Amino acid sequence: MLKSSPQQFALRSNLLVVWNEIVKNIKTLLAYPTIIVFWAIFPIFWFIPFILQGQAFVGGLESASFAQLTGSGEYVPFIVIGAILNSYVNTLLFGMGENLRKEAYQGTLDYMLAAPCNKAYVLIGKAISESLSSTIFAISQLAISVLLFGMSITLGVIIPVFFIVILLILGLYGMSLIMAAFSLMYKQSHDLSESIGYIFYIFAPVRYPIESLPTWAQIFGKLIPLTYALIIVRSLMLLGTDLSTVYLEVIALLIIDVALLLAGFYLFSWMEEKTKKSGVISHH
Amino acid sequence: MVFDKEGEVFSIQTINLTKRFAKKKHRGFFGFLRRNQSNNKHNDVTVALDRVNLSIRPGELFGLLGPNGSGKTTTIKCLSTILIPDEGTTLVNGFDISKETSMVRASLGMVVGGERTLYWKLTARDNLMYFASLYKMQRRHAKQRIEELLETFQLSDRADERLEDYSTGMRQKIAIARALLHDPPILLLDEPTLGLDPGFARQIRSQIRELSEKQGKTILLTTHYMDEADQLCDRVAFINNGKIVAVDTPNRLKAMVKERELVEVAVYRPPADIEGHIRSLLPDAEVVKLIPGDEDEGNPSRIKIIGGTAEEQMGTVIDALRQRNVRIGSLNVGVPTLEDVFIKLTGAKLTEGGT
């Protein structure tokens, strides 16, 4: 009989922590049946008002001035991509801090902290479960765009787009660790998440091209991972380019991801230690 | 295991374990302007554990007794690495809690916070499977262990129901099953029967006894139910205001007041100065303590008198109460309990805040 090496055993048990965290969060979510209605219907309301507003302004689904800025006159797919990627920001930034706050409130956080597993894998499981619900949202939004606005999707771009979404999630995971650290210390991170969400919404090209912003705001916007993800995904999906055309943006996104992940892990460990010393770790 | 200088073996040993918390002062919106008014740092600190020394032997069922806020839960949280102590050395199963946290965590199972600390929207089996993964248990082994524990706690037939449909006692059984998942040699049980009806409390106590006697687990049990500690524990430590005031077997502790007779009088609406008045009339009594009751709930206040001769005391107390028009509910001469020992040692009762 083959025996596992200690490394294989460690890897398997760590993956099991991630898996069981995902299963726990999904099962808890599905225990509230109204979430299905939320997933299926709510995405419509996120971007349809902006599309209708655009139609009213330019009198159709294409705009020549918009084409000058973005290279494509069709603004509907532009808005849809912005709304979809921005929904990952919302769920990940809010999700992790709120999830930890809930664990502290019901007393399960103590059991997580007192267990011998590496807490990073619990947090990875939490981030993946939050990303999964964003992905369900994204699929709903895409389906609505295809059915109602005739948006077309080329199958060839799915894999590179998926790759960029993963890179975006990694950067956001770093940010959500920072939110989780604040949640441990201050017992709520909602206001901070909301503020960061608005900063992303204004300075990243969610609803308009980055060129619409003043120069100083464009420089600030280029520190945000969402900016690069939007530029790359729109380039792939709307202009038909490949990843080699936007490699500089991919590298920038990777650098920001690494910086955010390092900052997130460091801050979370530091706050965990600090709250264990001060005794506020179990407060809620 | 930890060996002391005499070669005695301990599963848990704390040497001068100290934990302080900063006091939270609510100074209002502009409080930061008033911050410098208090320069005495000592006034801003609560000493939750004050040089606590405990040595618990393998297989021992050890009780930590004290009123609310005395430091019981803080001790358990320090032992389980949820809190980092400020001073002292603590060894759990031979591992230092500040240096070998993973090994300490793997050696312990804990029940803190009771039935709320589970996921009520998940089934019992899902809950146990989730926590098994946090203890790095492989899937097949975890499944097998979960079946065994559900069988032990007689919950196999309800294992796939959500915990929100369970009773309080059933959820507490799952909380204990969770602590046993990885079969740890040491269990930390913080008020495991709190809020349970007498039937479930009896079942939990018998399971705790079995874990100690048949499985040889070392158990640190905190409670403020004296009878529970008396029935279950091999040894008991009293903790008050973060300090250990006595450690011994329940019988030896009770022997501290056993030679003295105990008189307990149930009274209704006693005047505030009655305790001092009776004390002045009974100079031989070691303890005279008024324990306030809740008359709306049918629990009268109690006056406990330890020491002196019961026969003489009864007459004096009855006369004193009649003079002050205090209604007497009942009068008993009894055997001292652990609570009486605690009162004698600290002047406080176990069901009130620390003195």
HADDOCK unambig.tbl for C-alpha pairs under 7 A between the chains (distance, minus, plus):
assign (segid A and resid 13 and name CA) (segid B and resid 133 and name CA) 6.93 0.50 0.50
assign (segid A and resid 13 and name CA) (segid B and resid 136 and name CA) 5.23 0.50 0.50
assign (segid A and resid 13 and name CA) (segid B and resid 137 and name CA) 6.92 0.50 0.50
assign (segid A and resid 13 and name CA) (segid B and resid 138 and name CA) 6.52 0.50 0.50
assign (segid A and resid 16 and name CA) (segid B and resid 133 and name CA) 6.13 0.50 0.50
assign (segid A and resid 17 and name CA) (segid B and resid 133 and name CA) 5.26 0.50 0.50
assign (segid A and resid 17 and name CA) (segid B and resid 134 and name CA) 6.04 0.50 0.50
assign (segid A and resid 20 and name CA) (segid B and resid 130 and name CA) 5.56 0.50 0.50
assign (segid A and resid 28 and name CA) (segid B and resid 121 and name CA) 5.76 0.50 0.50
assign (segid A and resid 28 and name CA) (segid B and resid 122 and name CA) 6.61 0.50 0.50
assign (segid A and resid 31 and name CA) (segid B and resid 121 and name CA) 6.43 0.50 0.50
assign (segid A and resid 106 and name CA) (segid B and resid 116 and name CA) 6.03 0.50 0.50
assign (segid A and resid 106 and name CA) (segid B and resid 117 and name CA) 5.58 0.50 0.50
assign (segid A and resid 107 and name CA) (segid B and resid 113 and name CA) 6.79 0.50 0.50
assign (segid A and resid 107 and name CA) (segid B and resid 116 and name CA) 6.78 0.50 0.50
assign (segid A and resid 107 and name CA) (segid B and resid 117 and name CA) 4.67 0.50 0.50
assign (segid A and resid 108 and name CA) (segid B and resid 117 and name CA) 4.89 0.50 0.50
assign (segid A and resid 108 and name CA) (segid B and resid 118 and name CA) 6.35 0.50 0.50
assign (segid A and resid 110 and name CA) (segid B and resid 82 and name CA) 6.54 0.50 0.50
assign (segid A and resid 113 and name CA) (segid B and resid 82 and name CA) 6.22 0.50 0.50
assign (segid A and resid 114 and name CA) (segid B and resid 80 and name CA) 5.89 0.50 0.50
assign (segid A and resid 114 and name CA) (segid B and resid 81 and name CA) 6.20 0.50 0.50
assign (segid A and resid 114 and name CA) (segid B and resid 82 and name CA) 5.95 0.50 0.50
assign (segid A and resid 114 and name CA) (segid B and resid 105 and name CA) 5.93 0.50 0.50
assign (segid A and resid 115 and name CA) (segid B and resid 105 and name CA) 5.67 0.50 0.50
assign (segid A and resid 115 and name CA) (segid B and resid 134 and name CA) 5.79 0.50 0.50
assign (segid A and resid 115 and name CA) (segid B and resid 135 and name CA) 5.80 0.50 0.50
assign (segid A and resid 116 and name CA) (segid B and resid 102 and name CA) 4.91 0.50 0.50
assign (segid A and resid 116 and name CA) (segid B and resid 105 and name CA) 5.24 0.50 0.50
assign (segid A and resid 116 and name CA) (segid B and resid 106 and name CA) 5.75 0.50 0.50
assign (segid A and resid 116 and name CA) (segid B and resid 134 and name CA) 6.77 0.50 0.50
assign (segid A and resid 116 and name CA) (segid B and resid 135 and name CA) 5.78 0.50 0.50
assign (segid A and resid 117 and name CA) (segid B and resid 134 and name CA) 5.29 0.50 0.50
assign (segid A and resid 117 and name CA) (segid B and resid 135 and name CA) 6.07 0.50 0.50
assign (segid A and resid 117 and name CA) (segid B and resid 136 and name CA) 6.29 0.50 0.50
assign (segid A and resid 276 and name CA) (segid B and resid 82 and name CA) 6.27 0.50 0.50
assign (segid A and resid 276 and name CA) (segid B and resid 83 and name CA) 4.55 0.50 0.50
assign (segid A and resid 276 and name CA) (segid B and resid 84 and name CA) 5.47 0.50 0.50
assign (segid A and resid 277 and name CA) (segid B and resid 83 and name CA) 6.08 0.50 0.50
assign (segid A and resid 277 and name CA) (segid B and resid 84 and name CA) 5.00 0.50 0.50
assign (segid A and resid 277 and name CA) (segid B and resid 85 and name CA) 6.96 0.50 0.50
assign (segid A and resid 278 and name CA) (segid B and resid 21 and name CA) 6.19 0.50 0.50
assign (segid A and resid 279 and name CA) (segid B and resid 21 and name CA) 6.71 0.50 0.50
assign (segid A and resid 279 and name CA) (segid B and resid 83 and name CA) 6.23 0.50 0.50
